[in-house]
Amino acid sequence: MAPQGAVGGDVVVTLTVEKGSVPTPEQGTAALRNLGLRVVAAVLQVTATVAVLQVLPPTIAGVYFKGFVIAYGLAALLRGKYDLFVAQHFVGPQDPTRSTRELVRGLGIRVLIRSAIACAVLLVITADLDVMDVYLRPYLQTYLPFVLAVPFATLALFLSSVLRVVNRTLSSTLVATYSINIMILAVANSASGSEETLLLMLSWAFFAGTVLAAGVGVLITRNVFPAKTVTGVQTAPIAWPEVYAASGRNGLTGIALACLQWGPLCLLALLGSEIQIAHYAVVTRTAQVVDFLIPAAILVPQGFLLHSRLANAMRTGHGKLAVDLIVSLATTTACVAAVAIATPWLIDLYGIDYTRLTDLFVFLFATQWLNGVGRPAIRHLAANWNFPLIRRILFVSMMAAIAASLVGIPTYGAFGAAISVCLGALFLNGQAIQAAFAGCGARGCA
C-alpha cells in the first residue's frame, strides 16, 4: 500500500485550487504535463501491485502488506502533530521574516529522531515476542525491513505532507510513491526463489524504497524552499521552544488524525486474516489511483483560466467556495468513473484470487469520491485555522471510524474495514463542508 489518500490520506493538508491567483496561459501546458506525470505514478502503482501478486500467493501477500501497515501506521502516528502544525502555518501567505527552509529542516530532523527511537523500541518488542513463544514465521525476521523503514517512511511522508500543503502536489506524489513502487517493481521482476525468499527480498525492496523516498524528499524540499531570503527582509531566528510547544498542543489531535487514517486497517491487521489484508490492500492501492489524478484534473481547467474566470466572477465567499466544490465534484466524479471503468481489466491482471471484491471496490471508491469532493472545504479549514473546530471534526470522524471497525471487522472482515473508512470520510468531509460554509458566513472567505 501507499500513503493512504483513499483511507484518510493527508486529510488536513490536501489540495484544492488556490484562490486569488490567475495563472498565465503557459500554465495550461504545465498542468497537462503534471497530469501526465501523475498517470505515470498511477501506472507504477498498478504494475507494482501486479508484480507483487504474481510472485506471492494471497496468504504471503497478506504478510507483506501487514508490514506496510506497521511502517505506515506508525509513521502516521509519529508525524500526526507535525502534519497539523504544517497545515496551520504553511497554508496561505508566508511570513517573509521566517526561514521556511530552516523550519522544515528542523522539524524533519525531529521527526526522524522520534521515529528512530520508536523503531528501536519496536525492534525490542518484536525480539521479545520471538523469545516468549515460537511462531511459524518469526516476528523479527519477517518484519525487520518494515521496522527499520519506519524512520525513513516517517520522514518521507512528512516531507510529502509539507509539499502537499504548499500546493506542490506532484512533488508530493513523487516523494510518496515513485521510489517505493520503482524498487518493488525492480525486485519483483528480477527475483527468484521460494515464496519465503521472495517475501524477504520484496520486504527489503520496500526498505530501500523508503530510504530513496526520504532522500528524494530532502532534495525536493531543499529546492522548493531555497536558502535565499526576500531582498531587504531580515530573517528572524526560529524560536524552537515555541515551535515545539505549538506542535505539542496538537498531540492528541495528531493521534486522532493517525487513527482516522490507519485505525481501521490496523484493526484489520490484528483481527483479520492475511487473505483479508491482501484483498483490502489490493483494492486500496487501486482506489489510490484516483487520488493521484484528482489534483491534476482540477488544475487542468485552472491552468487554462476556465476555473479562475468563473471563481473571480463570484462576488461572495460562499460563491467562490461553491465554485471550488463544484469543480472538485466534477473532476472527482470523472476520475472515479475512469478508474472504475478500468477496474475489471485491472482485476484480470491481479488474478483469480482477487475477483469478487465488488463490495470493497464500491466502498473504497466512495471513500475516494468523498475525500476528493471535500478537498476545498478541508483546505479552507486549514487556511482559516480554528483548532477547537478542527479537533472536534477529527475526533468525531475518528470515533465513528474506530467504532464501526470494532463492530464490523470481527463479523465482515475487510468489508467491515471498508465500511468504517467510508464512514470516517463521510463524517470528516461532511463536517468540513458545513464548517467551511458557516465560516464564510461568519467571517467571509478570502
C-alpha positions as CSV (number, residue, x, y, z in Angstrom):
1,M,0.0,0.0,0.0
2,A,0.9,3.6,-0.3
3,P,0.2,6.5,2.0
4,Q,-3.5,6.5,2.2
5,G,-5.3,9.1,0.2
6,A,-8.0,6.6,-0.1
7,V,-8.4,5.8,3.5
8,G,-7.8,9.1,5.2
9,G,-4.7,10.4,3.4
10,D,-3.2,13.6,4.4
11,V,-6.7,14.8,5.4
12,V,-5.8,18.3,6.6
13,V,-3.0,19.0,4.1
14,T,-4.8,18.5,0.8
15,L,-5.0,20.3,-2.4
16,T,-7.7,22.5,-3.9
17,V,-7.3,25.3,-6.3
18,E,-5.7,28.4,-4.8
19,K,-7.9,31.4,-4.8
20,G,-6.6,34.8,-5.7
21,S,-4.0,33.9,-8.3
22,V,-4.8,34.0,-12.0
23,P,-2.4,31.7,-14.0
24,T,-0.8,32.6,-17.3
25,P,-1.8,30.6,-20.4
26,E,1.6,28.7,-20.2
27,Q,0.4,27.0,-17.1
28,G,-2.2,25.1,-19.1
29,T,0.6,23.1,-20.7
30,A,2.3,22.7,-17.3
31,A,-1.0,21.3,-15.9
32,L,-1.1,18.8,-18.7
33,R,2.5,17.7,-18.0
34,N,1.5,17.4,-14.4
35,L,-1.3,15.2,-15.3
36,G,1.0,13.0,-17.5
37,L,3.4,12.5,-14.6
38,R,0.6,11.6,-12.3
39,V,-0.6,9.0,-14.9
40,V,2.9,7.5,-14.7
41,A,2.6,7.4,-10.9
42,A,-0.7,5.5,-11.3
43,V,0.8,3.1,-13.8
44,L,3.7,2.4,-11.4
45,Q,1.2,1.8,-8.6
46,V,-0.8,-0.7,-10.5
47,T,2.2,-2.5,-12.1
48,A,3.9,-2.8,-8.7
49,T,0.8,-4.3,-7.3
50,V,0.5,-6.8,-10.1
51,A,4.2,-7.7,-9.7
52,V,3.8,-8.5,-6.0
53,L,0.6,-10.6,-6.6
54,Q,2.3,-12.5,-9.4
55,V,5.1,-13.8,-7.2
56,L,3.3,-14.0,-3.8
57,P,0.2,-16.1,-3.1
58,P,-2.6,-14.3,-1.1
59,T,-1.5,-15.6,2.3
60,I,2.1,-14.5,1.8
61,A,1.0,-11.2,0.2
62,G,-1.1,-10.6,3.3
63,V,2.0,-10.9,5.5
64,Y,3.8,-8.5,3.1
65,F,1.1,-5.9,3.2
66,K,0.8,-6.3,7.0
67,G,4.4,-5.0,7.0
68,F,3.2,-1.9,5.2
69,V,0.6,-1.3,7.9
70,I,3.3,-1.5,10.6
71,A,5.5,1.0,8.8
72,Y,2.9,3.5,7.5
73,G,0.6,3.2,10.5
74,L,3.5,4.0,13.0
75,A,4.7,6.8,10.6
76,A,1.3,8.4,10.7
77,L,1.2,8.3,14.5
78,L,4.7,9.8,14.8
79,R,4.2,12.6,12.4
80,G,0.5,13.5,13.0
81,K,1.0,16.5,15.3
82,Y,3.7,17.9,12.9
83,D,1.3,17.5,9.9
84,L,-1.2,19.6,11.8
85,F,1.4,22.2,12.6
86,V,2.4,22.4,9.0
87,A,-1.2,22.7,7.9
88,Q,-1.8,25.5,10.4
89,H,1.3,27.6,9.5
90,F,2.0,26.8,5.8
91,V,-1.4,27.3,4.1
92,G,-1.8,30.8,2.8
93,P,0.7,33.7,2.7
94,Q,4.1,33.0,4.2
95,D,5.8,35.2,6.8
96,P,8.9,36.6,5.0
97,T,10.7,37.0,8.3
98,R,10.6,33.3,8.9
99,S,13.0,30.9,7.3
100,T,10.7,28.2,6.0
101,R,13.6,26.1,4.9
102,E,15.1,26.0,8.4
103,L,11.7,25.3,9.9
104,V,11.1,22.3,7.6
105,R,14.7,21.1,8.1
106,G,14.4,21.3,11.9
107,L,11.0,19.6,12.0
108,G,12.3,16.9,9.7
109,I,15.2,16.2,12.0
110,R,12.9,16.0,15.0
111,V,10.5,13.6,13.1
112,L,13.5,11.4,12.1
113,I,14.8,11.3,15.7
114,R,11.4,10.4,17.2
115,S,10.8,7.7,14.6
116,A,14.3,6.2,15.1
117,I,13.6,5.9,18.9
118,A,10.2,4.3,18.1
119,C,12.0,1.9,15.6
120,A,14.4,0.8,18.4
121,V,11.6,0.2,20.8
122,L,9.7,-1.8,18.2
123,L,12.8,-3.9,17.5
124,V,13.0,-4.8,21.1
125,I,9.3,-5.7,21.3
126,T,9.5,-8.0,18.2
127,A,12.6,-9.7,19.5
128,D,10.8,-10.3,22.9
129,L,7.8,-11.8,21.1
130,D,10.1,-14.3,19.4
131,V,11.7,-15.2,22.6
132,M,8.4,-15.7,24.5
133,D,7.0,-18.1,22.0
134,V,7.9,-20.0,18.8
135,Y,6.0,-18.9,15.8
136,L,5.7,-20.4,12.3
137,R,7.1,-17.1,11.0
138,P,9.3,-15.2,13.5
139,Y,8.2,-11.6,14.0
140,L,11.7,-10.1,13.9
141,Q,12.9,-11.9,10.8
142,T,9.6,-11.3,9.0
143,Y,9.1,-7.6,9.8
144,L,12.6,-6.4,10.3
145,P,12.8,-4.5,7.0
146,F,9.5,-2.8,7.7
147,V,10.5,-1.8,11.2
148,L,13.8,-0.4,10.0
149,A,11.9,1.5,7.3
150,V,9.8,3.4,9.9
151,P,12.2,6.4,10.3
152,F,12.7,6.8,6.6
153,A,9.0,6.4,5.8
154,T,8.1,8.9,8.5
155,L,10.5,11.5,7.2
156,A,9.4,10.9,3.5
157,L,5.7,11.2,4.3
158,F,6.3,14.3,6.5
159,L,8.1,16.0,3.6
160,S,5.4,14.8,1.3
161,S,2.8,16.5,3.5
162,V,4.8,19.7,3.5
163,L,5.0,19.7,-0.3
164,R,1.3,18.9,-0.5
165,V,0.3,21.8,1.8
166,V,2.2,24.3,-0.3
167,N,0.5,23.0,-3.4
168,R,3.5,21.1,-4.8
169,T,1.2,18.1,-5.1
170,L,3.2,16.5,-8.0
171,S,6.4,16.7,-5.9
172,S,4.5,15.2,-3.0
173,T,3.4,12.3,-5.2
174,L,7.0,11.8,-6.4
175,V,8.2,11.5,-2.8
176,A,5.4,9.3,-1.5
177,T,5.0,6.8,-4.3
178,Y,7.6,6.8,-7.1
179,S,10.6,5.5,-5.3
180,I,8.9,2.7,-3.4
181,N,6.9,1.4,-6.3
182,I,10.0,1.5,-8.6
183,M,12.0,-0.5,-6.1
184,I,9.2,-3.1,-5.7
185,L,8.9,-3.4,-9.5
186,A,12.7,-3.8,-9.9
187,V,13.0,-6.6,-7.3
188,A,9.7,-8.4,-8.2
189,N,10.6,-8.7,-11.9
190,S,14.2,-9.9,-11.2
191,A,14.0,-12.0,-8.1
192,S,13.5,-15.8,-8.0
193,G,13.4,-18.5,-5.4
194,S,10.9,-19.8,-2.8
195,E,7.9,-17.8,-1.6
196,E,9.7,-17.0,1.7
197,T,12.8,-15.8,-0.2
198,L,10.6,-13.6,-2.5
199,L,8.8,-12.2,0.6
200,L,12.2,-11.3,2.2
201,M,13.5,-9.7,-1.0
202,L,10.4,-7.6,-1.5
203,S,10.4,-6.6,2.1
204,W,13.9,-5.3,1.8
205,A,12.9,-3.6,-1.5
206,F,10.3,-1.7,0.5
207,F,13.0,-0.6,3.0
208,A,15.3,0.5,0.1
209,G,12.3,2.4,-1.4
210,T,11.7,4.3,1.8
211,V,15.3,5.3,2.1
212,L,15.3,6.5,-1.5
213,A,12.0,8.3,-0.9
214,A,13.4,10.1,2.1
215,G,16.4,11.2,0.1
216,V,14.3,12.4,-2.8
217,G,12.1,14.3,-0.3
218,V,15.1,16.1,1.2
219,L,16.3,17.1,-2.3
220,I,12.9,18.4,-3.5
221,T,12.2,20.4,-0.3
222,R,15.6,22.0,-0.5
223,N,14.7,23.1,-4.0
224,V,11.2,24.2,-3.1
225,F,12.4,26.2,-0.1
226,P,15.6,27.9,-1.2
227,A,18.1,29.3,1.3
228,K,18.0,32.8,-0.1
229,T,15.6,35.3,1.6
230,V,13.5,38.2,0.3
231,T,15.6,41.2,-0.6
232,G,15.6,43.8,2.2
233,V,13.9,41.5,4.7
234,Q,15.8,40.3,7.7
235,T,15.1,36.7,8.6
236,A,14.5,36.2,12.3
237,P,15.9,33.1,14.1
238,I,13.3,30.4,14.7
239,A,12.1,30.1,18.3
240,W,12.3,26.4,18.5
241,P,10.8,26.1,22.1
242,E,7.7,27.9,20.8
243,V,7.5,25.7,17.7
244,Y,7.8,22.5,19.8
245,A,5.2,23.8,22.2
246,A,2.8,24.7,19.4
247,S,3.2,21.3,17.8
248,G,2.9,19.6,21.2
249,R,-0.5,21.1,21.7
250,N,-1.6,19.2,18.6
251,G,-0.5,15.9,20.2
252,L,-3.9,14.3,20.9
253,T,-5.4,15.7,17.8
254,G,-2.5,14.2,15.8
255,I,-3.2,10.8,17.3
256,A,-6.9,11.2,16.2
257,L,-5.7,12.1,12.7
258,A,-3.5,9.0,12.6
259,C,-6.2,6.8,13.9
260,L,-8.6,8.1,11.3
261,Q,-6.1,7.4,8.6
262,W,-4.9,4.0,9.7
263,G,-7.0,2.8,12.6
264,P,-9.4,0.6,10.6
265,L,-6.6,-1.0,8.7
266,C,-4.6,-1.6,11.9
267,L,-7.6,-3.3,13.4
268,L,-8.0,-5.4,10.3
269,A,-4.3,-6.5,10.6
270,L,-5.0,-7.5,14.2
271,L,-8.4,-9.1,13.8
272,G,-8.5,-10.3,10.2
273,S,-6.7,-12.9,8.3
274,E,-3.7,-12.5,5.9
275,I,-6.0,-13.1,2.9
276,Q,-8.4,-10.3,4.1
277,I,-5.5,-7.9,4.4
278,A,-4.3,-8.8,0.9
279,H,-7.7,-8.2,-0.6
280,Y,-8.1,-4.9,1.2
281,A,-4.6,-3.8,0.2
282,V,-5.1,-4.6,-3.5
283,V,-8.4,-2.7,-3.6
284,T,-6.9,0.2,-1.7
285,R,-3.9,0.5,-4.0
286,T,-6.2,0.5,-7.0
287,A,-8.5,3.2,-5.4
288,Q,-5.5,5.4,-4.6
289,V,-5.0,5.9,-8.4
290,V,-8.0,8.3,-8.1
291,D,-6.1,10.3,-5.5
292,F,-3.1,10.6,-7.9
293,L,-5.3,12.0,-10.7
294,I,-7.7,14.4,-8.9
295,P,-5.3,17.3,-8.2
296,A,-4.0,17.4,-11.8
297,A,-7.5,17.1,-13.2
298,I,-8.5,20.1,-11.0
299,L,-5.5,22.1,-12.2
300,V,-6.1,21.5,-16.0
301,P,-9.2,23.8,-16.1
302,Q,-7.4,26.2,-13.7
303,G,-4.3,26.2,-16.0
304,F,-6.4,27.3,-19.0
305,L,-8.2,30.0,-17.0
306,L,-11.5,28.2,-17.1
307,H,-12.0,27.9,-13.3
308,S,-10.3,31.3,-12.5
309,R,-12.7,33.3,-14.6
310,L,-15.7,31.6,-13.0
311,A,-14.3,32.0,-9.5
312,N,-13.3,35.6,-10.0
313,A,-16.8,36.4,-11.2
314,M,-18.2,35.4,-7.9
315,R,-18.8,38.2,-5.5
316,T,-19.2,36.4,-2.2
317,G,-17.1,33.9,-0.3
318,H,-19.9,31.4,-0.4
319,G,-19.9,31.7,-4.2
320,K,-16.2,31.1,-4.5
321,L,-16.3,28.2,-2.2
322,A,-19.2,26.8,-4.1
323,V,-17.2,27.0,-7.3
324,D,-14.3,25.2,-5.8
325,L,-16.7,22.4,-4.6
326,I,-18.4,22.2,-7.9
327,V,-15.0,21.8,-9.7
328,S,-13.9,19.2,-7.2
329,L,-17.2,17.4,-7.6
330,A,-16.9,17.3,-11.4
331,T,-13.3,16.3,-11.5
332,T,-13.5,13.7,-8.7
333,T,-16.5,12.1,-10.3
334,A,-14.8,11.9,-13.6
335,C,-11.6,10.4,-12.1
336,V,-13.5,7.8,-10.0
337,A,-15.6,6.8,-13.0
338,A,-12.5,6.4,-15.2
339,V,-10.7,4.2,-12.7
340,A,-13.9,2.2,-12.0
341,I,-14.3,1.6,-15.8
342,A,-10.7,0.3,-15.9
343,T,-11.1,-1.9,-12.8
344,P,-12.4,-5.1,-14.5
345,W,-9.3,-5.1,-16.6
346,L,-7.1,-4.5,-13.6
347,I,-8.7,-7.4,-11.7
348,D,-7.8,-9.6,-14.6
349,L,-4.2,-8.6,-14.1
350,Y,-4.4,-9.2,-10.4
351,G,-5.5,-12.8,-10.9
352,I,-8.4,-15.1,-9.9
353,D,-7.8,-14.8,-6.2
354,Y,-8.8,-11.1,-6.3
355,T,-12.1,-11.4,-8.1
356,R,-15.5,-11.0,-6.4
357,L,-14.3,-8.0,-4.4
358,T,-17.0,-5.6,-5.8
359,D,-18.2,-4.5,-2.3
360,L,-14.7,-3.5,-1.3
361,F,-14.2,-1.5,-4.5
362,V,-17.6,0.3,-4.1
363,F,-16.9,1.5,-0.6
364,L,-13.3,2.4,-1.2
365,F,-14.1,4.2,-4.4
366,A,-16.9,6.0,-2.5
367,T,-14.2,7.0,0.1
368,Q,-12.0,8.5,-2.6
369,W,-15.0,10.3,-4.0
370,L,-15.9,11.8,-0.6
371,N,-12.3,12.9,0.0
372,G,-12.0,14.4,-3.4
373,V,-15.2,16.4,-3.2
374,G,-14.4,17.7,0.2
375,R,-10.9,18.9,-0.5
376,P,-11.8,22.6,-0.9
377,A,-13.6,22.6,2.4
378,I,-10.6,20.8,4.1
379,R,-8.2,23.4,2.8
380,H,-10.5,26.2,3.8
381,L,-10.3,25.0,7.4
382,A,-6.5,24.8,7.2
383,A,-6.3,28.3,5.8
384,N,-8.7,29.7,8.4
385,W,-7.3,27.7,11.3
386,N,-9.8,27.1,14.2
387,F,-8.1,24.5,16.3
388,P,-11.1,23.6,18.6
389,L,-13.3,23.2,15.4
390,I,-10.7,21.0,13.6
391,R,-10.1,19.0,16.8
392,R,-13.8,18.3,17.1
393,I,-14.1,17.3,13.4
394,L,-11.2,14.9,13.6
395,F,-12.2,13.3,16.9
396,V,-15.8,12.8,15.8
397,S,-14.7,11.3,12.5
398,M,-12.1,9.1,14.2
399,M,-14.6,7.8,16.8
400,A,-17.1,6.9,14.0
401,A,-14.4,5.0,12.0
402,I,-13.0,3.2,15.0
403,A,-16.4,2.2,16.5
404,A,-17.6,0.9,13.1
405,S,-14.3,-1.0,12.8
406,L,-14.7,-2.7,16.2
407,V,-18.2,-3.8,15.3
408,G,-17.7,-4.6,11.6
409,I,-14.3,-6.2,11.2
410,P,-14.9,-9.2,13.5
411,T,-18.0,-10.0,11.5
412,Y,-17.3,-8.8,8.0
413,G,-13.5,-8.7,7.8
414,A,-12.1,-6.5,5.1
415,F,-15.6,-5.4,4.1
416,G,-16.2,-4.1,7.6
417,A,-12.9,-2.1,7.4
418,A,-14.0,-0.6,4.1
419,I,-17.3,0.5,5.5
420,S,-15.6,2.0,8.5
421,V,-13.2,4.0,6.3
422,C,-16.0,5.3,4.2
423,L,-18.0,6.3,7.3
424,G,-15.0,8.2,8.6
425,A,-14.6,10.0,5.3
426,L,-18.3,10.9,5.3
427,F,-18.1,12.4,8.8
428,L,-14.9,14.2,8.0
429,N,-15.9,15.8,4.8
430,G,-19.5,16.4,5.7
431,Q,-18.4,18.3,8.8
432,A,-15.7,20.2,6.9
433,I,-18.1,21.4,4.2
434,Q,-20.7,22.5,6.8
435,A,-18.0,24.3,8.8
436,A,-16.5,26.0,5.7
437,F,-19.8,27.5,4.6
438,A,-20.5,28.5,8.2
439,G,-17.1,30.2,8.4
440,C,-17.7,32.0,5.1
441,G,-20.9,33.3,6.5
442,A,-19.4,34.5,9.8
443,R,-16.0,35.9,8.6
444,G,-16.1,35.9,4.8
445,C,-13.8,33.8,2.6
446,A,-10.5,35.1,1.3
